[in-house]
Amino acid sequence: MIYKNIKEGKFIDRPNRFIANIEIDGKSEVCHVKNTGRCKELLLPGATVFVQEFNSSSRKTRFDLIGVVKGKRHINIDSQVPNKVFHEWLQKGFLFEDIITIKPEVKYKNSRFDFYVETEKDKIFIEVKGVTLEENNIALFPDAPTERGVKHINELVECIEEGYKAYIVFVIQIKNVAVFSPNGKTHKEFEDALKYAYDKGVNILAYDCEVSHNTIEISEKVEVKI
């Protein structure tokens, strides 16, 4: 995926989870933050960030905050992008062979899963989670409690019981992490649900991404430790 109209700036502060103040071209600008997670380890005063500029009278802000530099690594924090890059990746023929159909945002019982895929052999529900939290080269999810995430995991188990295949794919919006693990320190219930789903046959996968100031694409499989 390629972003257009990207500008570099410096992070100032984040008054609430929806907006941040960014210094761009020597001027303080209000930006929409495309991630409602905490991102406290990323959005530090003075951090180099990347924003996408829009010229639209219907917008409250001219900019969306999409990325930040941590050390020497670019980290994409756009919470909408994991589904987009995963969809692109599927369409290129990765993960499954002989795909017949890919349907985004498909309702199943009381949930709406990110993707429904049919191959010549299987009917598959997939939930995609974007990961931006990294500690000591370990990618972690979630960075804040997510009851919605637990609900999705439990309903994927129900899919298995009814003959579907089920996947949870963690799209790590960073390159070169060693492993992925559930973040039990932040949300033990999510960690427990993920372990339960794994035991019940839900496929749990993680992939890192090549990230630059204006691009992101899925790269390599990352070891999952549950």
N, C-alpha and C positions, 0 to 999 in steps of 0.2 A: 504494500500500500504506500502511496506517495501523497504527502500533504502539499498543498500549494500555499504560497504567501506566508512563509515562516520567517519570524524575526527572533533574534536573540535578545535576552534581557537578564535582569538580576532580580531575584525574589526579595521582596521587602517584608510582607507579612500576609496573614490570611485571617481576616476578620471573622469569617464564618466558613463553613464547608463548601459553600457555593462560589465564593469570590476570593480573589487574592489581589494584592497591590504589587505591581511589577514595575521596575524601572526600565523603560525602553527609550533608547535614543536620548538619555539624560532627563526623561520626564516620567513622572509617576502615572501609571495607567491602571485602571481597574480591569481585571480579567475574570472571565468565567472559568472555574476549575472543573475540568471534565472528569472528576473523580471525587466521590463523596467520602472515600476512606480517609483515614487519619493522615497518612503520608508524612508523619512528623519527622521521620529520619531523613526525608528527602527535601522537604520544603523548609530549608533553613535560611536565615537572613544572609544575603549575599550570594546564594547559590545561583549558578548559571542555569537559566531556564529557556525554553523555546515555546513561542506562542504562535498561533495561527491568526492572521488578521483577516477581518471581514469588513466589507463596505456595504452595510445594509441598515436602512433606517428602522427596520423592525426589531433590531437587536438592542438589548440594554447595554451591552459592551461591544467594543470593536474586536476584542481578542479572546481566544480560548487558550488556556494553558494546557499543553499537551506533553511536554517532556522536561526532564531535568538531568543535569550532569551530577553524578555521584562518584567522586574519585576520578577515574579515567573512563567511566562507563556512562553511556547514554541510557536513560531509563524512560520509557514511554509510560505516561500515567493516564492516558485517555481510556476511560473505562468502556467506551463504545467500540474500541478497535479490536479487542480479542475476537469477537464474533466475526468481524469483517475479514480479518486475516485468516482465521480458521476456515471460513467459507471459501475464500480464494484458494487456500491450500487443498481443501477437499476437491475443488473443481479441477485442480491440476493432477488429480489422480493419486494423491497421498492417502494413507491410512487404510482405505478399502479398495479392493479391485472390483470391477464390473458394477459400478454404481449405476442404478437405474434412475433414481430421483433423489434430490436434496430439497427439503422443505424447511426453511427457517421458521422459528416461532410457532411451534405446533402444540395445540392444547391436548393434554392427556389427563383425564379426571379433573383434579383440582389444581393442576400445575400447567404451566406453559414452558415446555422445554425449548432450548435454543435451536435444536435441529432434529429432524426426523429424516433418516436415510434408509433407502431400500437398495439392496444389492440383489444379485440373482439368487442368493441363498438366505439372506437375513433381513429382518426389519429391526431398525436400530434407533433408539433415542439417545441423544447426546446433550449433555449440559457442559457449557464452556465457562471457565472461571479465569479472569485475568489476575495475574500476580505481579505486584510491584514491590513487595517487601522482601528484602534480602539482608541476612545477618550472617557474618562469617562464611560467606559464599554458599549459604543455604537459602533457597527460595522458600518462603512461608506464606500460607494462606489459612485464614483471613487475617487482615490487619485490624479488624474490628469485629465484634460479634455479629453473626449473620443467621438469624432464625430462618430467613428465606432459604439460605443455603442448606440448612439442615432439612427443611421440608423437601427440597428438590432431591436430596440424597435418598431420603426415605421413600419417595415416590418412584425413584429409579429402581429401587429394590422391588417394588410392586410390578414394575414393567418386566423384570426378570421372571417373576413368578407367573406372569401371564404369557410367557413364551417369546418376548422380545429380547434383544440384546441391549445392553445399556453401557454407556461410557460417560465418565467425567474426565474432561480434558483441561488441564491447567496450562494456560498460555502464559508463560513467564516473559514479561515485557522487558527483559534484560538478556544480555549475552554472557556466556561463560560462568554459569553457576554449577556447583558440584552435584547437588541433589535438591529434590523438592520434598518437603514434609508439611503435614498439617500443623497449624499453629495452636497447639493445645494450651499454651500459656494464655492466649487471648480468648479462645473459645473452646473449652474442653468438650462441649456437646458436639461441636462440628467434628473434632478429631474422632470422637467415639462413633459418630454416625458414619464417618468415612471408613473406619476399620470394619464396622458392621457390614457396610455395602460391599467392601472388598471380599469379606468372607462369604457373602451371598452371591458373588459372581459378577458384580459390577466391575468393568474394566476401568482402571484408574491410570491415566497417562499424564505426562508432563513434557512440554517442549519449550526450549528457550527461543529467543527471537534475535535476529540481526536488527539492531536499532541505530539509526542516525538522527540528525536533527530534523529530518523531514521524511524518513522512511521507516517502515517496520515490516518484517516478514518472518514467518515461522522458519526456524533453522533446524535444530537438532533435538533428539529425544534426550530427556534428563531422567536419571534414576529417581524413582519414587521410594521413599522410606516412610512407612506408615507405623 
